[in-house]
Amino acid sequence: MINIKRIATYLFVYLIVVSTAVGQQEPRMSQNMLLPIAYNPAATGLIDGIDVTLVSRSQWAGAKEINDKYGGSPMAPQTFFIAGDAYLPMLGGGISMVIINEKITPISQTKFRVNYAYQLKINQGNLNLGLMTGLTDQSLDMNRINPEDPNDPFLMALQRDGSSMNFDAGIGVYYYLPNKLRVGLSAMQLMATKARYKTDFVVYQDALSVNLSGNYIITFPYRPKLQLEPGTLMSFSKGIYQMDLNFLARYNKKVWGGVGYRINDAIIAMIGFNVYEFRLGYSYDISTTPMRNGGTHEVSLQYFFKMDFNQKRSYRNVRYL
């Protein structure tokens, strides 16, 4: 018989150990408090139904073009995130599918992921044990590069273009206390996959990325329609430490707004609306770096629909808290 509690303990200890290792960070999104599934597979199945989320992020909107070396194309990264998430009682937890596409001239990378989270009831809350498996497809468009030396052996080995597809995996734990607390720890890109592009040269290599998140919801008894939610997302990767500090305020679960600060990177302003089963969010990053790149726009859209599995559950969609 499988000892679930022992597995949970081993998984948590393993995550603590690997958090001391290094890796390359994944795309960062400013509305990460509303998108825990992007950083932790265990944040799957926290809803009474199915939701679909779309996010479009355009970084460095004011960046100038980087001369003809890059074909006259701006170096501003663009990220697209698509996810479908559902709780399925017959599986003992939740399952989700995630697609993340990031373009940084001349490289385009797409991640296809399937997450599963097993749920354990602990007092009034829930402990999720998550597993992610997927594929990472990365392509290199040499037509976007105008090198000073076209006879460079490295570039010639790459030929004119190429692509590389590799297996990816991740694990996570996530504790959720409805309308009160959320804490998560995950380790992503465990396989440290390499992109070679028709050559033995390693052009790009993923590495371990560890994420620690926490959110606490404050509800005032004398003003229950108003909720405040401070939160943080910390990431460790390849000797790089990144931290977001966020603060959201919600009114009547219909309107929300907030501010955030990404250490040594940006100040963030956020606003959003919940209309029936839809949630629309927008954030703008104001760069605090010497680059002064003109800011970053991020738009999110989510559709949620409830499903009745004839099972009593006390959870609410975390994106609508």
N, C-alpha and C positions, 0 to 999 in steps of 0.2 A: 504494500500500500504506500502510495506517495505521501511523504510527510511535507505538506505545504509550508508549514511554519519553518521547518528546517531549510527548505529551498529559499524562502524569503530571507532568512538570516544570511545564508551563503551569498545570495545575490547582493544584499546590502553591503556586506563586508567587501565583496569584490569591487563594487563601485567605489567604495572609500579608497581602496588600494590603487585602482587605476586613475583616480583623480590626481595622483601625484605624477602621472606620466604626462607626456606632451603630445600635441596634435595640431592639425590645421583647422581653424574654425570654419563653420558652415555659414551660409548667408544669414545676415542679421536683419531682423525685422523690428520696427519700432513698436508695433502693436503686439509684442510678444506676450503680454499679460492675457490677451484674448486668444492667443494661438499657442497654447502649451503643447499641442500635438506636433508642432513643427520642431520641437527640441527634445521631446520625451515620448517614446512609444507607449509608455505606461499611462499617459494622459488620454487614453482611448476608452470609449464606452462610458463616459461620465454623463450621459444624456438618456432621457426616456424617448428615444426615437432615432432619427437620422438627421444629420445636418451636412450641408455642402458649403465649403468655404472657398472663396476666390480672393487672392491678394495680388496687387500689382505695385511694384516698388521701383521707382526711377531715381537713382542716386545722382548727386552732383548736377542738378538741373542747370546750373549756371556755368558749368565747366566749359572752357574754350576748347576748340578742336586742337588736337596734338599734331600739328603740321602734317605733311604728306607722308610721313613715315608710316602712319596707320591709315593710309588711304583716305585722309580727310575725315575720318570717323572719330567721334568723341570717345574717350575712354570711360565714360560714365557707365557703371554697371547697371543692369536691369535684371530684376528678379520677379518671377511669376510663380505663385504658389496655389495649388489646387488640392483640396482634400475632401474626402467623404468619410464620415465617422458614424458608427452605429453601435448600440448595445444589443447583444444577441444572447438572451438567457440560455438558449440551448448549447452555447459554447462556454458558458460560465463566465462571460466577460464581454469585452468589446473588440471590434475589428475595424480597421480604417485603412484607407489607401491614400497615399500622398504622392504628388508630383511636384518637384521643385526644379525650375529652369532658371539658370543664371547665365547672363551674357556679359562678358568683359572682353572687348576686342583684343585679340582675334579668337578668343576661346569661348566656346559655348558648352555648358554642362547641364545635363538633365539627370535628376535622381528619381527613380521609380521605387516606391517603398510600400510594403504591406506590414502593418502593425497589428499585434495581438496583445491584449492585456487581460490577465486573469485577475478576478476581483475577490478580495478577502474582506469580510465584514469585521471591523474592529470597533467595538463600542458603538458610538454614534456615527463613526466615519467609515471610510473605505480605503483599503490598501491595494493598489494595483501593481502587479508584476508584469512588465512589458517586454516584448521582444520585437525587433524590427529586422526584416530581411528585404533585400532589394538589389537593384542594379544601378550602376552609375555609368552613364554614357557621356563621353566628352569628345568634342570635335575641335579641330584646329583648322582655321581658314587662312591659309598662307597668302591668299589674295588680299588680305587686309593688312599685309605687312610689306613695306617697301624698304628692305634692308640696305645699309650703306655698302655692304659687301655681299652681293648675291651669290658669290662663290664660297661663302662660309661653309666648311664641311658639315657643320651641325645642321644648318638649314637645308643643305642639299640632301642630307640623309632623311630629312623629314618629307622630301619630295614637295609637292604643291599643297597637299592637304592630307588629312588623316582623321581617324577616329579611334577611340578605345572604349571598350565596354568591360566593366568589372563588377564582381559581386560585392555587396556591402552588407553590414550587419550592425545592430545596436541593441542595447538593453537599458532598462530603466525601472525605477520604483517611483510611485506617486501616491501620496496620502491626501485624501480629500474629505474634509468635514463640511457638509452642506451649509452654505451661507455663512461660513466662518473662516476656514483655513484651507490652504493648498500648499503642499511642499513636494518638490520633485528633485530627483537626482538621476542623471542619465549619462551613458557613455556611448557616443556615436562614432561611426567610421572605424569600427574595430578592426577591419581587414587591412587598413593602410594600403589601399589599392594604388596601382601605378598606371599611368598613361604613357604609352610608348610611341604611338603614331607611326607605324610602318618602319620602325627602327629600333635598335637596341638601346638608344638613348632614352632615359627616363625624363620626360618633359615635365610631368606633374605627378605628385604623389599625395593622396589623402593621408591623414594621420589622426590619431585619437583626439576626439573633442569631448570634453566633459562639461556638462551643464548642471548648475544648481539653481533652482528657482524657489521662490516663496512669496505667498500673497496672504494678506489678512484682511478680512472684511469687517468693517465697523458699522453697526446699525444702531441708531439712536432710538431708545424706547419712546421718547416723547415726540420723535419725528421719524417714523418708520419708513417714510417714502425716500428719505435721504440716506445714502450709503457711501462710505468712504473706503477706499481700498489702496493701501500702500503695498508695493511689491518690488521684487528685485529679480534679475536674471544675471547670474555670473557664469562666465565661460572661461575654460582653461584649455589652451591648445598651443603646442610647439613653443613653450616658453612665453606665450602671450596671454595676458590676463585682460579680460574685458568685462565690464559691469554696467548694467542698466539699473537706475533707480527711478521708479515710476510711482505716480500718485493719481488715482482716478476718483472721480466723484460721479455718482449716479442719482438721478431723481426719478422716482416712480417707475423705475426699470424701463424707462422710455428714452431718456436723454442722458448722455454721459460725456464727460470731458476730463482732461487731465494734462499733466505735464510730466516730463521725464528728463533724465540727464544720463547720457552715456559718457562715462569718464574718459577724458582726453579726446572726445570726438564731437559730441553734439548736444544741444538742448532741443527737446522735443515737445511739440504741442499737439494734442489729440482732441478729437471731437467725434461724436457719433449719435445715431438715432436708431431706436428699435420701432419698427412699424409692422404690426401683425407678426408674421413669421420671418420677417427680414431684419437684418442688422446691417447698417451701413456705417463704416468708419473711415476717418481720414486723419492722417498725421503728417506733420511737416518737421523735418530736421533742420535746425540752424547750426551750421558747422562752427565749432570752436577751435578748429585747427588753423594753422597759418595759411592753408590752401584757400580758404574762403571760397568754396566751390559753388556757392549759390543755393545750397540746400537740397533736400531730398523729399520727394512726394511719395506717399504710400496710401493706397486706397484699398479697402477691404469690403467684401460683400458676402453675407452669409444667409442661407435659407435653412430654416429648421422646420421639420414636420414630425409630429408626435405619432408613435406607434403603440398600440395596446397589446402587450404580450400577456395580459391577464396575470400579472405579477406585481405585487405591491413594492414600490420603490420610493425612496424619499429624495432622490437626487433631482437636481435641476440642471439645465444646460448652463455650464459655467460661463458661456459667452453672454448670457442674459441675466446674470446675477445682479 
